Amino acid sequence: MSLAKNIELLRRLPKLNGINGFGNFARNLRPGSHSPIVETTDFGSNPGGLRMFSFAPDNLQPAPGLVIVLHGCGQDAAAYDLGAGWSTLAKHFGFALLMPQQQSFNNANGCFNWFNPEDSARDSGEACSIRQMIARAVDDIGIDRHRIFITGLSAGGAMTSVMLATYPEIFAGGAIIAGLPFGVATNVREALSGMFVSPSRPASELGDLVRNASNHSGPWPKLSVWHGSADRTVHPANANEIVKQWLDVHQLPSAPMSEADVDGYPRQVWWNADGETIVESYTITDMAHGTPAWDWRQ
């Protein structure tokens, strides 16, 4: 299914309720709310020291898809699930959910270490741990290997960039929310610079970072990029750099092939020779740092 069709399915659900990001919605959860995700403790050597949580709804589709969801700093898997509604989406559409979780001994702020060379390389550290979780979920649940997707917020969005670059053969597509391009930081100083300033780089340089992360030669995952225009934590220019990086990887032109508003928010689209959407970018006007939040109680 195309990215555009997935977005259309989401639009049939209750409308966005004054998009303010993850935090405002999370603070208004009903007392006693809990996430249905459960932990799996044995999923491989786990060199990154992460925790694995997953959920397979009762109405799981035959040969179901899998969505990997990476939380942001200061969150855990269950809190991000409750705040953003991922298990609700899984129940509605019948897909399986995998939610890796950071541990405080890896990062005191609960952030995925997307900027550490040892955690952002293929078959190493946290990237390898997430890859091992995916393999376990695929085997346990019976996932369609052509329907594996990944998304993340903030540091989780930057780690989504890592996974798409280091294991591109695994994913049909990904969605990066308030994240950063792959390979633009190798330490904390560079990570902070990328978050707050987001210096512009040549498209070919950004594309080479992805191409050099594995021996993969294509086809490459599709990509959806989401960012709030009022984000003061991760500069909105990062969305442009992510798009630039993946347009170069896909060998697509820099100018969007279509520009339109979807529910009042600007969307840019690039497609291939067959007319299939390959890269898209949404700007959520006036939204600060966070995930666009649906109020499921409406």
C-alpha positions as CSV (number, residue, x, y, z in Angstrom):
1,M,0.0,0.0,0.0
2,S,1.3,3.5,-0.9
3,L,2.2,6.1,1.7
4,A,-0.6,8.3,0.3
5,K,-3.2,5.5,0.9
6,N,-1.9,5.0,4.4
7,I,-2.4,8.7,5.1
8,E,-5.9,8.5,3.6
9,L,-6.8,5.7,6.0
10,L,-5.5,7.8,9.0
11,R,-7.7,10.6,7.8
12,R,-10.8,8.5,8.2
13,L,-10.1,8.3,12.0
14,P,-11.1,11.2,14.3
15,K,-9.7,14.5,13.3
16,L,-6.6,16.1,14.8
17,N,-7.6,17.9,18.0
18,G,-5.5,21.2,18.0
19,I,-2.2,19.6,17.2
20,N,0.2,20.4,20.0
21,G,2.4,17.3,19.9
22,F,2.7,14.3,22.1
23,G,2.9,16.0,25.5
24,N,-0.5,17.7,25.8
25,F,-2.4,14.6,24.8
26,A,-0.4,12.4,27.2
27,R,-1.2,14.6,30.2
28,N,-4.9,14.2,29.5
29,L,-5.0,10.4,29.4
30,R,-7.8,8.8,31.5
31,P,-6.8,7.5,34.9
32,G,-6.0,3.8,34.8
33,S,-4.9,3.9,31.1
34,H,-2.4,1.2,30.3
35,S,-0.6,0.0,27.2
36,P,-1.1,-3.5,26.0
37,I,2.5,-3.9,24.9
38,V,4.4,-6.8,26.5
39,E,8.1,-7.4,27.0
40,T,10.2,-10.1,25.4
41,T,13.5,-10.7,27.2
42,D,15.3,-13.2,24.9
43,F,15.8,-11.8,21.4
44,G,19.5,-12.2,20.7
45,S,22.8,-10.9,21.9
46,N,21.4,-7.4,22.4
47,P,24.7,-5.5,22.1
48,G,22.9,-2.2,22.6
49,G,21.3,-3.2,25.9
50,L,17.8,-2.2,24.8
51,R,14.4,-3.6,25.9
52,M,11.9,-5.2,23.5
53,F,8.1,-4.6,23.8
54,S,5.5,-5.7,21.2
55,F,1.8,-6.1,20.6
56,A,-0.2,-8.3,18.3
57,P,-3.9,-7.5,18.3
58,D,-6.6,-10.2,18.2
59,N,-7.7,-9.1,14.7
60,L,-4.2,-9.5,13.2
61,Q,-4.4,-9.7,9.5
62,P,-3.2,-12.8,7.6
63,A,0.6,-12.3,6.8
64,P,0.4,-9.0,8.8
65,G,2.6,-6.0,8.6
66,L,4.9,-4.9,11.4
67,V,5.5,-1.3,12.5
68,I,8.5,-0.5,14.7
69,V,8.0,2.6,16.8
70,L,10.9,4.4,18.5
71,H,10.1,6.8,21.4
72,G,11.7,10.2,22.1
73,C,13.9,11.3,24.9
74,G,12.4,11.2,28.4
75,Q,9.8,8.7,27.3
76,D,9.4,4.9,27.4
77,A,7.7,2.6,25.0
78,A,4.4,2.4,27.0
79,A,4.1,6.1,27.5
80,Y,4.7,6.8,23.8
81,D,2.2,4.2,22.9
82,L,-0.5,5.8,25.1
83,G,0.3,9.3,24.1
84,A,0.4,8.7,20.3
85,G,-2.1,5.9,20.1
86,W,0.0,3.2,18.3
87,S,-1.7,0.2,19.8
88,T,-5.1,1.7,19.0
89,L,-3.9,2.0,15.4
90,A,-2.7,-1.6,15.5
91,K,-6.1,-2.8,16.6
92,H,-7.9,-0.7,14.0
93,F,-5.8,-1.9,11.1
94,G,-4.7,-5.3,12.3
95,F,-0.9,-4.9,12.2
96,A,1.7,-5.9,14.7
97,L,3.6,-3.4,16.8
98,L,7.3,-3.5,18.0
99,M,8.5,-0.8,20.4
100,P,12.1,-0.9,21.5
101,Q,12.9,0.9,24.7
102,Q,16.1,2.7,25.8
103,Q,17.6,2.1,29.3
104,S,19.0,4.7,31.6
105,F,22.4,3.1,31.9
106,N,22.8,3.6,28.2
107,N,21.5,7.2,28.2
108,A,20.5,9.1,31.3
109,N,17.9,11.1,29.4
110,G,16.3,8.0,27.8
111,C,17.4,8.9,24.3
112,F,18.4,6.4,21.7
113,N,22.1,7.0,20.9
114,W,21.7,7.8,17.2
115,F,24.8,9.9,17.2
116,N,27.2,7.3,18.6
117,P,29.3,5.6,15.9
118,E,29.1,2.3,17.8
119,D,25.2,2.5,18.0
120,S,24.5,3.8,14.5
121,A,26.5,1.2,12.4
122,R,25.2,-2.0,10.8
123,D,25.6,-5.0,13.1
124,S,26.7,-2.9,16.0
125,G,25.2,-1.5,19.3
126,E,21.6,-0.3,19.4
127,A,21.0,-0.6,15.7
128,C,21.9,-4.3,15.9
129,S,19.6,-4.8,19.0
130,I,16.7,-3.3,17.1
131,R,17.5,-5.6,14.1
132,Q,17.5,-8.6,16.4
133,M,14.1,-7.5,17.9
134,I,12.7,-7.3,14.3
135,A,13.9,-10.8,13.5
136,R,12.3,-12.2,16.7
137,A,9.0,-10.5,16.0
138,V,8.9,-11.7,12.4
139,D,9.5,-15.3,13.5
140,D,7.1,-15.2,16.5
141,I,4.2,-13.4,14.8
142,G,4.6,-14.5,11.2
143,I,5.1,-11.1,9.7
144,D,5.0,-10.5,5.9
145,R,8.7,-9.5,5.3
146,H,7.6,-7.1,2.6
147,R,5.4,-5.1,5.0
148,I,7.9,-4.0,7.7
149,F,7.8,-0.2,8.5
150,I,9.6,2.0,11.1
151,T,8.9,5.3,12.6
152,G,10.2,7.4,15.5
153,L,10.0,10.8,17.3
154,S,12.9,13.1,17.9
155,A,15.9,10.9,19.0
156,G,13.7,8.0,17.9
157,G,13.2,9.8,14.6
158,A,17.0,10.1,14.3
159,M,17.3,6.4,15.1
160,T,14.7,5.7,12.5
161,S,17.1,7.4,10.0
162,V,19.9,5.1,11.3
163,M,17.8,1.9,10.8
164,L,16.7,2.9,7.3
165,A,20.3,3.6,6.3
166,T,22.0,0.6,8.0
167,Y,19.3,-2.0,7.2
168,P,17.5,-0.7,4.1
169,E,16.7,-4.1,2.8
170,I,14.4,-4.8,5.7
171,F,12.0,-1.9,5.4
172,A,9.3,-1.1,2.9
173,G,9.2,2.4,4.3
174,G,9.7,4.7,7.2
175,A,8.3,7.9,8.8
176,I,10.7,10.3,10.6
177,I,9.0,12.7,13.0
178,A,10.9,15.7,14.2
179,G,14.2,13.8,13.6
180,L,17.5,14.3,11.9
181,P,19.3,12.9,8.8
182,F,21.5,9.9,9.1
183,G,25.2,10.4,9.7
184,V,25.3,14.1,10.5
185,A,26.7,13.6,14.0
186,T,29.3,11.4,15.6
187,N,29.3,12.9,19.2
188,V,27.1,14.9,21.5
189,R,28.5,18.3,20.4
190,E,27.7,17.5,16.7
191,A,24.3,16.1,17.7
192,L,23.4,19.4,19.5
193,S,24.6,21.4,16.6
194,G,22.4,19.4,14.2
195,M,19.4,19.7,16.5
196,F,19.6,23.5,17.0
197,V,21.2,24.8,13.8
198,S,20.9,22.0,11.1
199,P,23.6,23.2,8.8
200,S,22.9,22.7,5.1
201,R,24.9,20.0,3.3
202,P,25.1,19.0,-0.4
203,A,22.6,16.4,-1.4
204,S,25.3,14.1,-2.8
205,E,27.2,14.2,0.5
206,L,24.0,13.3,2.5
207,G,23.2,10.6,0.1
208,D,26.6,9.1,0.3
209,L,26.2,8.8,4.1
210,V,23.3,6.4,3.5
211,R,24.9,4.5,0.5
212,N,28.0,3.9,2.5
213,A,26.2,2.6,5.6
214,S,25.6,-0.9,3.9
215,N,26.3,-2.8,0.7
216,H,22.7,-2.4,-0.3
217,S,22.1,-1.2,-3.9
218,G,18.3,-0.9,-3.9
219,P,15.4,-0.8,-4.0
220,W,15.4,1.7,-1.2
221,P,12.7,2.3,1.5
222,K,10.0,4.8,0.9
223,L,10.0,7.8,3.3
224,S,7.5,10.1,5.0
225,V,8.9,13.1,6.9
226,W,6.9,15.0,9.5
227,H,8.0,18.2,11.4
228,G,6.3,21.0,13.2
229,S,7.1,24.5,11.9
230,A,7.4,25.9,15.5
231,D,9.8,23.2,16.7
232,R,12.5,24.7,19.0
233,T,14.0,21.4,20.0
234,V,14.9,20.0,16.7
235,H,15.2,22.7,14.0
236,P,12.6,22.3,11.3
237,A,15.4,22.6,8.7
238,N,16.2,19.1,9.5
239,A,13.1,17.9,7.7
240,N,14.5,19.5,4.5
241,E,17.9,17.8,5.0
242,I,16.2,14.4,5.5
243,V,14.2,14.9,2.4
244,K,17.3,16.0,0.5
245,Q,19.3,13.0,1.7
246,W,16.7,10.5,0.5
247,L,15.9,12.2,-2.8
248,D,19.5,11.8,-3.6
249,V,19.4,8.1,-2.6
250,H,16.4,7.6,-4.8
251,Q,17.8,9.7,-7.6
252,L,14.8,12.0,-7.6
253,P,14.8,15.7,-8.4
254,S,15.0,18.3,-5.7
255,A,11.8,20.1,-6.8
256,P,8.6,18.5,-5.5
257,M,6.3,16.9,-8.1
258,S,3.2,17.9,-6.2
259,E,2.5,20.5,-3.5
260,A,-0.9,20.7,-1.7
261,D,-2.5,21.1,1.7
262,V,-3.9,18.1,3.5
263,D,-6.4,19.1,6.2
264,G,-4.7,22.5,6.1
265,Y,-1.1,21.3,6.4
266,P,1.4,21.6,3.5
267,R,2.5,18.3,1.9
268,Q,5.2,17.8,-0.7
269,V,5.4,14.6,-2.8
270,W,7.9,12.9,-5.1
271,W,7.1,9.9,-7.1
272,N,8.8,7.4,-9.4
273,A,8.4,6.7,-13.1
274,D,5.4,4.4,-12.3
275,G,3.6,7.2,-10.4
276,E,4.2,5.6,-7.0
277,T,4.8,7.9,-4.1
278,I,8.4,7.5,-2.9
279,V,9.2,10.5,-0.7
280,E,6.7,12.9,1.0
281,S,7.1,15.6,3.6
282,Y,4.4,17.2,5.9
283,T,4.9,20.5,7.7
284,I,2.6,20.7,10.7
285,T,2.1,24.5,10.9
286,D,2.6,26.0,14.3
287,M,3.3,22.7,16.0
288,A,6.1,22.6,18.5
289,H,8.3,19.5,19.2
290,G,6.3,16.3,19.2
291,T,4.1,13.9,17.4
292,P,0.8,15.1,15.9
293,A,-1.7,13.7,18.3
294,W,-5.2,12.3,17.6
295,D,-7.8,12.4,20.4
296,W,-9.3,8.9,20.1
297,R,-12.1,9.8,22.6
298,Q,-13.9,12.1,20.1
